[in-house]
Amino acid sequence: MRMLMIAGLAGVLGGSGPAARAATAETPLHLFKTVALAPDGAHVAAIESDDLPSDTEVPVRLLIHDLAGNAVAIPLPCDGKPGCIPSSPAWSHDGSKLAFLLEEPGGATSDIMTVAASGGVPTQLLAFKGPLDSLRYGPGDAIAVLATAQAHKRLGRNQAAAALQGEIGVESDEQRIAVVASGGLQFVSPADLYVYEYDWRPDGGFVGTASHGDGDAHWWVARLYAFDRGKAARGLFTPGPREQLATPSVSPDGRQVAFIGGWMSDFGSTGGDAFLLDLDRPQGPLDLTPGSHATVTALDWHCGPGLTAVLLAAGNTSVITLETGKAATPLWSGDRALSAGGGNQSLSCGRHATAAVAQSFTAAPEIVVGPIGAWRPVTHANTGLLAPATARSIVWKNDGFDVQGWLLQPAGASAGTGTPGKRPLIVDVHGGPEAAAGPRFPSTRGTVRALLAQGWDVFQPNYRGSYGQGEAFAAGSIGDLGGGDWRDVLSGVDAVLRLGGVDPNRLGITGGSYGGYMTMWAVTQTHRFRAGVADAGVSDWLSIEGEAPQAGSDQVNFGGSVYDDPAPYLRASPITHMKGVSTPVLIAVGERDVECPMPQSQEFYTAMMALNVPTSFVVYAGEGHMLRHQANRDDLNRRTIAWFSRWFAT
């Protein structure tokens, strides 16, 4: 059965045969950002775009697919204008109607729209001055959203920060649960709580994760609450300091709520154990996956009988059913990524089927639908697209841990110049650290594709702190930033070198966010790398405490406040270990990065200049933690290739 399921997915995602086409900058990858399966399983709504070779904003579209492979594009009132962005598609309970959010150009206004399952011109249900998120149908087809009234900024730590001006800290934007009523929004959660995620209860109430204060700063101390109209919020569960809560999901009978609990770097990068809490007698949640060597990334009560969990287990995705007091029932496992939205492994569920975007390093993404494990494609947008690389899962031992990573090698590329028969190796360190490099088809315009196009190998280690090996492994970086995780990366490089085919004299290292920190840290710890590219990194854990809203996270990582004891912050800071650095480093950052603020990169650049180490520093105007403009992403790719090429040639 398992072999049949995997073979079926391989057929769904395969790219061989006469229709196969090479992946080039002129052959854009079609992207499926979010999928939502109708409850009756007859239609799939999807937010889609193309990985276009364009310096302008790529159009984002909403399409409704039927199971026969037909698709209807939903016309939007702001179609063709930059910043016209549909999101959060949600189906009515009978599957006849789709609701979705629409961000108008400029971002000041958001709309709630509805459209028939058969397509047609959508109807505006309401317009709201401010951001909306997470639209959900509830009892009686009532509609709820997360709304921020009179927002001063677009919250989200990947967003470009608002310019600091006037008196700071006087007001905090609060994202609240609201229901559509009488052509407007009626707020349910209180004005002094920022709600991150929520789910309906069958009685018309809600369960959600929330905290007081600025939403960018206080997710690490969010609690689980019950919300009812006209009543004060009721606390259900307060996690410990080394645990965050995510994806609350209320059981169909309304008696229990399941959620994911674990150490998570940032909101949106979800992973941990599965927990179950009795809403009638909330005396503490039950861990359904204690001691697991896998990471739960999604939970859903609507994928079949009981609670369904999606897990990341080393290089594989698994789907299981969880029951109190019983061993998990495996439903499917395979080497494919499954996503219904965002970067986490997940499914969209109807009454008798599931839907997801399925892909791997070598098979381009398509929407698949069917019972769990028996999926079939309903799109063929990327049919025949040839993979730019072969992929191999690498497993090695370090400090008693099993560590896993991915070695990508250019398809059909020659070894190039240098050591005969051997290629350069770029170590690409993922951010987080609580996240994971997984089997996703390389983006047409992404850095990995650009590196492979040069004929270089790319190694993506899932070092200590990553998802995929269980909660103990994910929490292994706590109190040890730049320690065990760095040793895992370095021992992983050794494991790749033992395979042969890599030129040990042409090693490079790169990464963004925590990967940017690891790049800065690497060049202060070893001379093995010929060059590095640090994107949005951290050079000084002490000074970042005064620049970024992440104190709740750092106090756990370093065992206390920087104001009580700065020593562990300094020990883990690259800036403290600059003496003796000789590796050339290209440094890049967004001007308005709130996650790893620009001064962190500036400090590192200034130190490199003072020590006469070759360096280059690029600041992208108006950008945040993730570069949103394709022109800037293309520019950084060009600089990255030129930087490594320059130092590999010396």
C-alpha positions in Angstrom: 0.0 0.0 0.0 2.8 2.4 0.9 4.6 1.6 -2.3 1.5 2.2 -4.3 0.9 5.6 -2.7 4.4 6.8 -3.3 4.4 5.5 -6.8 1.2 7.3 -7.4 2.7 10.6 -6.2 5.7 10.0 -8.3 3.5 9.7 -11.3 1.6 12.8 -10.4 4.8 14.8 -10.1 7.0 13.2 -12.7 8.6 15.4 -15.3 10.0 12.8 -17.8 8.9 12.0 -21.4 8.8 14.0 -24.7 6.9 16.9 -23.1 9.7 17.6 -20.7 11.1 21.1 -20.9 14.2 22.7 -19.4 13.7 25.1 -16.5 15.2 28.4 -17.5 14.6 32.0 -16.7 12.3 32.1 -19.8 10.3 29.2 -18.5 8.6 30.5 -15.4 7.5 28.1 -12.6 3.8 28.3 -11.9 3.3 28.8 -8.1 0.3 27.8 -6.0 0.5 29.8 -2.8 -2.7 28.7 -1.0 -5.2 25.9 -1.8 -8.7 25.4 -0.2 -10.8 22.3 -0.9 -14.6 22.8 -0.9 -16.3 20.7 1.8 -18.0 18.6 -0.8 -14.7 17.9 -2.5 -15.9 19.2 -5.9 -13.8 22.3 -6.3 -10.4 23.6 -5.2 -9.7 27.4 -4.8 -6.1 28.4 -5.3 -4.1 31.6 -5.0 -1.6 31.5 -7.9 1.2 33.4 -9.6 4.1 32.8 -11.9 7.8 33.0 -11.2 8.1 35.5 -14.0 11.4 37.0 -15.3 10.2 40.5 -14.5 11.3 43.4 -12.4 7.8 44.4 -11.6 5.3 42.9 -9.1 4.1 39.6 -10.4 0.2 39.4 -10.7 -1.5 37.3 -8.1 -4.7 35.5 -9.2 -7.5 33.5 -7.7 -8.7 30.5 -9.6 -11.3 27.8 -8.9 -10.5 24.3 -10.2 -12.9 21.4 -10.7 -11.8 17.8 -10.5 -11.8 17.4 -14.3 -8.9 19.8 -14.6 -10.9 22.9 -15.7 -10.1 26.2 -14.1 -12.0 29.5 -13.8 -10.1 32.7 -13.1 -12.0 35.0 -10.8 -11.9 38.6 -12.1 -10.9 41.1 -9.4 -11.9 44.8 -9.3 -8.3 45.8 -9.0 -6.9 43.3 -11.6 -3.7 44.5 -13.3 -2.7 46.9 -10.6 0.3 46.3 -8.4 -0.7 45.4 -4.9 -4.0 43.8 -5.8 -3.6 40.7 -3.7 -6.3 38.0 -3.0 -5.8 35.7 0.0 -7.4 33.4 2.6 -10.0 31.6 0.4 -12.7 29.8 2.5 -15.7 27.8 1.4 -19.3 27.9 2.7 -20.4 24.7 4.4 -22.3 23.4 1.3 -19.4 24.3 -1.1 -21.6 26.6 -3.2 -19.9 29.8 -2.4 -16.3 31.0 -1.9 -15.3 33.9 0.3 -11.8 35.5 0.2 -9.9 38.6 1.2 -8.7 41.2 -1.2 -6.0 43.7 -0.4 -6.5 46.8 -2.5 -3.5 48.6 -4.1 -1.7 50.7 -1.5 -2.7 48.4 1.3 -4.9 50.9 3.2 -8.1 49.0 2.4 -9.1 45.3 2.6 -12.3 43.8 1.2 -14.2 40.6 2.0 -15.5 39.2 -1.3 -17.7 36.3 -2.2 -18.2 34.4 -5.5 -20.1 31.3 -6.7 -18.3 28.0 -7.0 -19.0 28.1 -10.7 -17.1 31.5 -11.0 -18.4 34.8 -12.2 -17.9 38.4 -10.9 -17.4 38.5 -7.2 -19.5 40.5 -4.8 -18.0 42.8 -2.2 -19.4 41.9 1.2 -17.6 44.8 3.0 -14.6 47.1 2.8 -12.4 47.7 5.8 -9.8 50.3 6.4 -6.9 48.2 7.7 -5.5 44.7 7.3 -7.6 41.6 7.4 -6.4 38.0 7.7 -7.5 34.4 8.3 -11.1 34.4 7.0 -13.1 31.5 8.2 -16.7 30.3 7.9 -18.4 29.3 11.1 -21.8 28.0 12.3 -24.7 29.0 10.0 -22.1 30.2 7.5 -21.2 33.2 9.6 -17.9 34.7 8.6 -15.0 35.7 10.9 -11.7 37.4 10.2 -8.7 38.8 12.1 -8.9 42.6 11.7 -6.7 45.5 12.8 -8.5 48.8 13.0 -6.6 52.0 12.3 -3.4 50.1 11.8 -0.2 52.1 12.0 1.8 49.4 10.2 1.4 46.1 8.5 2.4 43.7 11.2 4.6 40.7 10.4 8.3 40.5 11.0 9.0 39.9 7.3 7.3 43.1 6.4 9.2 46.3 5.9 9.1 48.3 9.2 7.2 51.5 9.4 9.4 54.6 9.7 9.9 55.7 13.2 8.5 59.1 13.8 6.7 61.0 16.5 6.3 59.6 20.1 7.1 55.9 20.0 5.3 53.2 22.1 2.2 55.2 22.8 -0.1 52.9 20.8 0.0 49.3 19.8 -1.9 47.8 16.8 -4.2 45.0 18.0 -5.4 42.3 15.7 -8.8 41.1 16.9 -11.3 38.5 16.0 -14.3 40.0 14.2 -17.5 38.7 12.7 -19.4 40.1 9.7 -22.6 41.7 10.9 -25.0 44.2 9.3 -22.5 45.0 6.5 -19.7 45.7 8.9 -17.4 44.0 11.4 -18.4 43.3 15.0 -15.3 42.7 17.2 -15.4 39.7 19.5 -12.0 39.6 21.2 -11.0 42.5 23.5 -9.1 45.6 22.4 -6.1 44.9 24.6 -5.1 41.5 23.1 -3.4 40.7 19.8 -4.8 37.5 18.4 -2.5 35.4 16.2 -4.6 32.4 15.3 -8.1 31.2 16.0 -10.8 28.6 15.3 -14.6 28.7 15.6 -16.4 26.7 18.3 -19.7 25.0 17.3 -21.6 27.3 19.7 -20.4 30.4 17.9 -17.5 31.2 20.2 -13.8 31.0 19.5 -10.5 29.6 20.7 -7.4 31.5 19.9 -3.8 32.3 20.7 -3.2 35.9 21.9 -1.0 38.2 24.0 -1.0 41.7 25.3 1.1 44.4 23.6 2.8 44.7 20.1 2.1 41.7 18.0 5.6 41.6 16.5 7.1 41.4 20.0 5.0 39.2 22.2 4.2 36.0 20.3 6.6 34.1 22.4 4.4 34.7 25.5 1.0 34.1 23.8 -1.6 32.1 25.7 -4.6 30.1 24.7 -7.9 31.9 25.3 -11.6 31.3 24.8 -13.6 34.2 23.3 -17.3 34.8 23.5 -19.3 37.8 22.2 -20.1 40.2 25.0 -17.8 38.4 27.5 -14.3 38.9 28.8 -11.6 36.6 27.3 -11.1 33.5 29.3 -7.6 32.0 29.7 -7.4 28.3 28.9 -3.6 27.6 29.0 -0.4 29.4 29.6 2.7 27.6 28.1 6.1 27.5 29.7 8.9 29.8 28.7 10.3 27.3 26.3 7.1 26.6 24.4 4.9 28.4 21.9 1.4 27.6 20.8 0.2 27.4 17.2 -2.7 26.3 15.0 -5.6 25.8 17.6 -8.2 23.4 16.1 -11.5 22.8 17.8 -13.0 19.3 17.7 -16.3 19.0 15.8 -18.2 18.5 19.1 -16.7 21.6 20.6 -15.4 19.7 23.6 -11.6 19.8 22.9 -9.0 21.9 21.2 -5.9 20.5 19.6 -2.8 22.6 19.1 0.9 22.4 18.3 3.3 23.2 21.2 7.0 23.5 21.0 10.0 25.8 20.7 9.5 27.9 17.6 11.7 30.7 16.3 9.0 32.9 14.8 5.2 33.1 14.3 4.4 31.2 11.1 7.3 28.7 11.3 5.2 26.0 13.0 6.4 22.8 14.5 6.4 20.8 17.7 4.3 18.1 19.5 0.6 17.7 19.2 -1.4 18.6 22.3 -5.1 18.1 23.3 -6.9 20.2 25.8 -10.4 19.5 27.3 -12.4 22.8 27.0 -14.8 21.8 29.8 -12.1 21.1 32.3 -8.9 22.8 31.1 -6.5 21.3 33.7 -3.5 21.0 31.4 -3.1 19.7 27.9 -2.2 16.1 27.0 0.9 15.6 24.8 -0.2 13.1 22.0 3.3 12.8 20.5 5.8 12.7 23.5 9.3 11.7 22.6 8.5 11.6 18.9 11.4 11.8 16.4 9.3 13.8 14.0 7.8 17.3 14.0 4.1 18.0 13.9 3.4 20.9 11.4 -0.4 20.8 11.0 -3.5 19.4 12.8 -7.0 19.1 11.4 -10.2 17.4 12.6 -11.8 17.4 9.1 -9.4 15.2 7.1 -11.2 12.0 8.3 -12.3 10.3 11.5 -10.4 11.8 14.5 -7.5 14.1 14.6 -5.2 14.1 11.6 -1.6 15.3 11.9 1.0 16.1 9.2 4.6 15.6 10.3 8.1 16.2 9.0 10.3 13.2 9.7 13.9 13.8 8.6 13.5 14.1 4.8 10.0 12.6 4.6 6.4 13.9 5.1 4.0 11.7 7.0 0.3 11.8 7.7 -1.1 10.1 10.8 -4.2 9.9 12.9 -3.9 10.6 16.6 -6.2 9.3 19.4 -5.9 9.7 23.1 -4.2 6.7 24.7 -3.5 4.9 21.5 -0.6 4.6 19.1 -0.7 6.8 16.1 -2.2 5.3 12.9 0.0 5.9 9.9 -1.9 7.0 6.8 0.9 7.9 4.3 4.6 8.7 4.2 6.7 9.9 1.3 9.6 12.1 0.1 7.3 14.9 -1.1 6.3 18.3 0.4 2.6 18.8 0.9 1.3 22.3 1.6 -2.1 24.0 1.7 -0.6 27.4 2.3 2.5 29.0 3.7 5.8 27.1 4.2 4.5 24.4 6.6 3.6 20.8 5.6 -0.2 20.7 5.7 -3.4 19.6 3.9 -6.7 21.2 3.0 -9.6 18.9 4.0 -13.1 18.2 2.8 -15.6 15.6 3.9 -14.2 12.8 1.8 -11.0 14.1 0.3 -7.9 16.2 0.9 -6.0 18.7 -1.3 -2.5 20.0 -1.3 0.3 21.4 -3.4 2.7 18.5 -3.9 6.3 18.9 -5.0 9.8 17.8 -4.5 13.3 18.9 -5.4 12.9 17.2 -8.8 9.2 17.4 -9.4 7.5 20.8 -9.9 4.4 21.7 -7.9 0.9 20.8 -8.8 -2.4 20.7 -7.0 -3.4 17.1 -6.1 -6.8 15.9 -4.7 -8.1 12.7 -3.3 -8.2 10.5 -0.2 -5.0 10.7 1.9 -2.2 9.0 -0.1 -4.4 8.3 -3.2 -4.0 11.8 -4.6 -4.3 12.6 -8.3 -3.4 15.9 -10.1 -6.1 18.5 -11.0 -3.5 20.9 -12.5 -0.8 20.4 -15.1 0.7 23.9 -15.1 4.3 22.7 -14.7 3.9 19.4 -16.6 7.2 18.3 -18.1 9.3 21.0 -16.4 12.8 19.5 -16.0 14.4 19.7 -12.6 17.6 21.8 -12.4 19.2 19.3 -10.0 19.3 15.9 -8.5 18.7 15.6 -4.8 20.1 13.3 -2.2 19.2 13.0 1.5 22.4 12.9 3.6 22.4 11.6 7.2 25.3 11.9 9.6 26.1 11.6 13.3 27.3 14.4 15.5 27.3 14.8 19.3 25.0 11.8 19.6 22.4 13.2 17.3 21.2 12.0 13.9 21.4 15.0 11.6 19.9 15.2 8.1 20.4 17.5 5.2 20.1 17.7 1.4 22.8 17.6 -1.3 21.6 19.2 -4.5 23.8 18.6 -7.6 23.3 20.4 -11.0 21.6 18.1 -13.5 24.0 17.4 -16.3 26.5 20.1 -15.3 30.2 19.8 -15.9 32.7 20.1 -13.1 34.0 23.4 -14.5 37.4 24.8 -13.7 39.5 23.9 -10.6 40.2 20.4 -9.3 39.5 18.0 -12.2 36.2 16.3 -11.9 35.1 18.1 -8.8 32.6 21.0 -8.3 32.5 23.8 -5.8 30.1 23.4 -2.9 27.9 26.1 -1.4 26.5 25.5 2.0 23.1 27.1 2.2 22.0 27.5 5.8 18.3 27.9 6.5 16.8 30.5 8.8 15.0 30.0 12.0 16.7 28.1 13.5 13.4 26.3 14.2 12.6 25.5 10.5 13.8 23.0 7.9 15.1 22.8 4.4 12.7 20.5 2.6 12.0 18.9 -0.8 10.6 21.9 -2.7 11.3 22.6 -6.4 13.9 25.3 -6.8 12.3 28.7 -7.7 13.0 29.9 -11.2 14.4 33.2 -9.8 15.8 31.9 -6.5 19.3 31.8 -5.2 19.5 28.0 -5.2 18.6 27.9 -8.9 21.3 30.5 -9.6 23.9 28.6 -7.8 23.1 25.3 -9.5 23.1 27.1 -12.9 26.8 27.8 -12.3 27.5 24.1 -12.0 28.0 24.2 -8.2 26.7 21.8 -5.7 24.4 23.1 -2.9 24.3 21.5 0.6 21.3 22.4 2.9 21.9 21.0 6.4 19.0 20.6 8.9 21.2 21.3 11.8 20.4 21.1 15.5 17.4 23.4 16.2 15.7 22.3 12.9 12.4 20.6 12.5 12.1 17.0 11.4 13.9 15.1 14.3 11.5 15.7 17.2 11.1 18.4 19.8 14.3 17.5 21.7 16.3 18.1 18.6 14.5 21.3 17.7 15.1 22.7 21.2 18.8 21.6 21.0 19.9 25.1 20.1 18.5 26.7 23.2 21.4 28.1 25.2 23.8 27.0 22.6 23.5 29.4 19.5 26.7 29.0 17.4 27.6 25.8 19.3 26.0 22.5 18.5 24.2 23.8 15.5 27.5 25.1 14.0 29.2 21.8 14.7 26.3 20.0 12.9 26.9 22.2 9.9 30.6 21.6 9.8 30.3 17.9 10.3 27.7 17.8 7.6 30.2 19.4 5.2 32.7 16.7 6.1 30.0 14.0 5.4 29.5 15.6 1.9 33.2 15.7 1.2 33.5 12.0 2.1 31.1 11.2 -0.8 33.6 12.7 -3.3 32.8 14.9 -6.2 33.3 18.2 -4.3 36.3 20.4 -4.5 37.4 21.0 -0.8 39.3 24.1 -1.9 36.2 25.8 -3.2 33.7 25.9 -0.4 31.3 28.7 0.1 28.7 29.5 2.7 25.5 31.6 2.6 22.1 31.9 4.3 19.5 34.4 5.3 18.2 35.5 8.8 19.6 32.8 11.2 21.5 31.5 8.1 22.9 35.0 7.8 24.0 34.8 11.4 25.6 31.4 10.8 27.5 32.7 7.8 28.9 35.6 9.9 29.6 33.1 12.7 31.3 30.6 10.3 34.0 33.0 9.1 34.9 33.8 12.8 35.3 30.1 13.6 37.1 28.6 10.6 39.1 29.5 7.5 37.7 26.5 5.5 35.4 28.7 3.3 36.7 30.7 0.4 33.9 33.2 0.6 30.5 33.9 2.3 27.3 35.7 1.5 25.4 36.9 4.6 21.8 38.0 4.0 19.9 39.7 6.8 22.2 38.3 9.5 22.9 39.0 13.2 26.4 40.1 14.2 25.8 41.2 17.8 23.2 39.5 20.0 23.7 42.2 22.6 23.0 45.3 20.5 20.1 43.6 18.6 18.2 43.6 22.0 17.8 47.3 21.5 16.9 47.1 17.9 14.5 44.2 17.3 11.3 43.1 19.2 12.5 39.6 20.0 13.5 39.8 23.7 11.0 37.0 24.6 12.9 34.6 22.3 16.4 35.7 23.2 15.8 35.4 26.9 15.1 31.7 26.5 18.0 31.2 24.1 20.5 32.8 26.4 19.1 31.8 29.8 18.0 35.3 30.9 17.9 39.0 30.1 20.8 40.7 28.5 20.4 43.3 31.2 21.1 40.7 33.9 24.0 39.0 32.2 25.3 40.1 28.8 28.1 37.4 28.8 26.2 34.6 26.9 25.0 37.2 24.4 28.5 38.3 23.7 29.9 34.8 23.5 27.5 33.9 20.7 28.1 37.1 18.7 30.3 37.1 15.6 31.4 40.7 16.4 33.1 39.4 19.5 35.3 37.0 17.5 36.4 39.1 14.6 40.1 39.1 15.2 41.7 36.7 12.7 38.8 36.7 10.2 40.2 36.4 6.7 37.2 35.1 4.6 35.7 37.6 2.2 32.0 38.2 2.9 29.3 39.9 0.9 26.7 41.4 3.2 23.1 42.3 2.2 20.1 43.5 4.1 16.8 45.3 3.7 16.8 48.9 4.8 13.7 48.4 7.0 14.3 44.9 8.3 12.7 44.6 11.7 13.7 41.0 12.3 17.5 41.4 11.8 17.8 45.2 11.6 20.2 46.8 9.2 22.6 48.0 11.9 23.5 44.4 12.5 24.9 44.0 9.0 26.5 47.5 9.2 28.4 46.5 12.4 29.8 43.4 10.7 30.7 45.4 7.6 32.4 48.1 9.7 34.5 45.4 11.5 35.5 43.8 8.2 36.6 47.1 6.9 38.6 47.9 10.0 40.4 44.6 9.8 41.1 45.0 6.0 39.1 41.8 5.1 37.6 42.0 1.6 33.9 42.8 1.9 30.9 44.4 0.2 27.8 45.8 1.8 24.4 46.2 0.0 21.3 47.8 1.6 18.0 47.5 -0.4 15.9 50.6 0.0 12.4 50.1 1.5 12.8 46.4 1.9 12.1 44.3 5.0 13.4 41.0 6.2 12.4 39.3 2.9 13.2 41.0 -0.4 9.8 41.5 -2.0 10.8 43.2 -5.2 12.1 40.9 -8.0 14.6 43.5 -9.2 16.3 43.4 -5.7 16.2 39.6 -5.6 17.8 39.4 -9.0 20.4 42.0 -8.0 21.4 39.9 -4.9 21.6 36.8 -7.0 23.9 38.4 -9.5 26.1 39.8 -6.7 26.1 36.4 -5.0 27.3 34.5 -8.1 29.9 37.2 -8.9 31.2 37.1 -5.3 31.7 33.4 -5.1 33.1 33.2 -8.7 35.6 35.9 -7.8 37.0 34.1 -4.8 36.8 30.6 -6.2 39.0 31.8 -9.0 41.8 33.0 -6.7 
